[in-house]
Amino acid sequence: MNITEISNKSKLPYSTTRKYLMLLEDAKLLESKLIDGSRVFADDAVRYVRRLARMSKEGLALPEAIEKIRLTPYAVSDDSELAGLQKQVEDM
């Protein structure tokens, strides 16, 4: 999926999406390939970009948000109450 597709799916401006993708790639949370002159990412990039945008909107600094993603890459939510419910479901 290229940056434009990720931008459209995450409903963020292209420039913001690109910035978030580069930060996630620098943090080794995502990898990209150059295909026909376009940078292409795996489909899970949308989830990471949305999550980073949500945390940023809530006031969390980008480096802290990236660290949170690194610690819990597959979390459904960063809300502690929802995360607790998710853990209970997983334990069942």
C-alpha positions in Angstrom: 0.0 0.0 0.0 1.5 3.4 -1.0 1.4 6.6 1.1 -1.6 8.0 -0.8 -3.6 4.9 -0.2 -2.7 4.9 3.5 -3.5 8.6 3.7 -6.9 8.0 2.2 -7.7 5.0 4.5 -6.5 6.8 7.6 -8.3 10.0 6.6 -5.2 12.1 7.3 -3.4 14.6 5.0 -0.7 13.1 2.8 2.1 15.1 4.6 1.0 13.9 8.0 0.7 10.3 6.9 4.2 10.5 5.3 5.6 12.0 8.5 4.1 9.3 10.7 5.2 6.5 8.3 8.8 7.8 8.3 8.8 8.0 12.1 7.4 4.5 12.4 9.9 3.2 9.9 12.8 5.0 11.7 11.6 3.2 14.9 11.7 -0.1 13.1 8.0 -0.7 13.5 7.4 -0.7 9.8 9.4 -1.5 6.7 8.9 -0.1 3.2 9.9 -1.1 -0.3 10.4 1.1 -3.4 8.2 -0.3 -6.1 7.9 1.6 -9.4 9.1 4.8 -7.7 6.6 4.6 -4.9 7.3 3.8 -1.3 5.1 0.8 -0.4 4.2 -0.4 3.1 2.3 -3.5 4.5 -1.4 -3.2 5.2 -0.9 -2.9 9.0 0.7 0.6 8.3 -2.9 2.0 8.3 -3.5 0.7 11.8 -0.2 2.2 13.1 -0.8 5.5 11.5 -4.3 5.8 12.8 -3.1 4.8 16.3 -0.3 7.4 16.2 -2.6 10.1 15.0 -5.1 9.3 17.8 -2.5 9.4 20.5 -1.0 12.6 19.1 -4.5 14.2 19.0 -4.9 13.2 22.7 -1.7 15.2 23.5 0.8 12.4 23.7 4.2 13.4 22.3 5.2 11.5 19.1 8.2 9.8 20.7 6.1 8.6 23.6 3.3 7.4 21.3 5.8 5.5 19.2 7.2 3.8 22.3 3.7 2.9 23.4 3.1 1.3 20.0 6.4 -0.5 20.3 5.4 -2.0 23.6 1.9 -3.0 22.5 2.0 -3.2 18.7 -1.3 -5.1 18.4 -3.4 -3.3 21.0 -7.0 -2.6 20.0 -7.0 0.5 22.1 -4.6 2.7 24.2 -7.4 3.4 26.6 -6.5 1.5 29.8 -10.1 0.4 30.5 -10.5 -1.0 27.0 -7.0 -2.6 27.2 -8.1 -4.3 30.4 -11.2 -5.7 28.8 -9.1 -6.9 25.8 -6.8 -8.7 28.2 -9.8 -10.4 29.9 -11.1 -11.5 26.6 -7.7 -12.9 25.6 -7.4 -14.7 28.9 -10.7 -16.4 28.4 
